[in-house]
Amino acid sequence: QVELVESGGGFVQAGGSLRLSCAASGRTWRTYVMGWFRQAPGKEREFVAAVSWSGTSTWYADSVKGRFTISRDNAKNTMYLQMNSLKLEDTAVYYCAASDKITTSPRLWDYWGKGTLVTVSS
């Protein structure tokens, strides 16, 4: 069992930055691929970024590539999402997730946090 808790969401002006954190627990979490998804009002949950268990491989959605950076610190049981140059369309609830495989389909991820809201204003 893996438990995930997100933090760091809030209000930010367009062009600004936020850093999200995901605290993980459970003895096997370090072996999982970790990722971030987001869901805007009225839209489906979408893949944002993922990082391998070692932290050496990362994957990004085209919409955030070059602006967001995913990382993990296994010693601190924490994953991060640094979000820069935020746009209005980045407004969403951001979810932390864990999976035993890399996939962009949210249906195939095994564990989920409850989400943290990011609101980007003009």
N, C-alpha and C positions, 0 to 999 in steps of 0.2 A: 504494500500500500504506500502511495506517495501523496502527501498533502502539500498543497501549494497556496500561498497567500501573496497577493499582489499589493503593492503600495506605490505612492509617488504620483498618482494622477492629480489633476487639478485644472485650473484655468490658466491659459497662457495666450498672449497675443500672437497673431500670425508673424512668423519669422523668429519666434522665440524657441526656447529649448526646455525640455523636461527629461528627467531620468526616472524610468520605472524600475522597480525592484520586484523580484519574486523570491520569497523565502520558501525553501523546500525542506521537507522532512520525510523520513522513511529511509530504511537502511539501503535501499537499492536505487535511490534517485540519481546517484552519480553515474549510473550505467545507462541512463536514459538520454535520448535526444530531448532537448528542451526548446520550447518555442513560444512565440507570441502570436496571438490572433487578435482581431478586432471586429467589432460589430457596431455599425452605425444604425441609427433608428430607421426601421423599415427595410434594412438590408440584411443579407446573409452574412454569417461569420466568415471572415476571410483571413488567409494566411498573411503574416507580416514578416516574420523572420524566425530562423531556427539556428541552433548551435549544437554541434556534436558533443558526445559525453566528455571528450578531452578538451573541448574548446578550440580545437585547431581548425575545424571546418565550420563555415557559416553559410547560410542561404538567406536570400532576401526576395521579397516581392519587388517587381519592377517599380512600383509606385513609391517605394521608400528607399530604394538603392541610392547610395551616396548621401543620404540624409540621416538614416538610422544606423546605429551600431549595436549589435547584440554581443553579449559576453557572459561568461559565467565564472564564478569563483567557487570551486568545489570545497575548498577549505572553509569557506564561510557559508556553505549551503545556500548560495544566492546566485540568481541570474539577473542580468540587467538589460535594459533597452534604453540607450541614449538616443533621444530624438531631437534633432536639430532642424532649423529652417522649417518649422511646423507650418502647415497650411490648414485652411479652413476644413478641407476635406479629410484631414486626419482626425477630426472629432469623432470619437467612438468610445465604447467600453473596450478596454484592452484586457485580454485574458492570457494568463500564463498556462502552459500545457506541457505534458510530458508524454513521450512515446518511445516505443522500442524500435522505431523505424523512422526514417525521414520521409515525410509525405506532406503535401500541402492541403490534403483533405481533412477538415476538422473531424469528420466522422471516424477517422482512423487513429485519433489520439486517445490515449488511455486515461489520463488524469487531467483535471482542470481546476483552476482557481475560480473564485467568484467574480473576479474582474475589478478593474479600477477605471473610473471615468476620466477621460481627457477631453477638455473642451477648448478649442482654439477659436478665438474671437478676432474680429477685424479691428 
